[in-house]
Amino acid sequence: MGNSFELDDVDRFTAGTIGPRGQRVFYIQAVAGAEVVSLRLEKQQVLALADYLAGVLDDLPQPSDAAAVESDLIEPVIAEWVVGNIGVAYAESDDRVVLWADELLEADEHDDAPDVDQGTARFRISRPLVAAFILQARELAAAGRPPCPYCGRPLDGDGSWCSCHN
């Protein structure tokens, strides 16, 4: 299925979207040297990742330096695959947050083929880059459609209606 990636010294880690409000597609992008890896996620995954990473950083000393972060995605954005599972760890030995993601496989893609190669990605990211990512991901989510006060799903394009009102 998808390719696998291992970036041990990430220079840039960002979240971004493509498309108009209400139809945006969310991505995370990691860059190490000339290698650019873009992965597609759901908005909720990006927000959950940002919140989890914030909790990880809360348990660690503040980084001594701030990251100057380029927030735009590097074009062209071509998703390697869609993210299913995401995991996070902290590598104290080199003061890096380690993020790994597994490709989302459709049930029928691997039911009959046990040898399907699932794409994986592992990124080792500095704490200043993680802190900048958290801010950026939260800004992206806030720029979207407001949530319905009853069900939490995004309201329609003009922000006034949700299907749960029926």
Secondary structure, DSSP 4 states (H G I P E B T S, - for coil): ----EEESS-SEEEEEEESSTTS-EEEEEEEETTEEEEEEE-HHHHHHHHHHHHHHHHTSPPPSS------SPPSS---S-BEEEEEEEEETTTTEEEEEEEE---HHHHSS-TT----EEEEEEEHHHHHHHHHHHHHHHHTSPPBPTTT-SBP-TTSS--GGG-
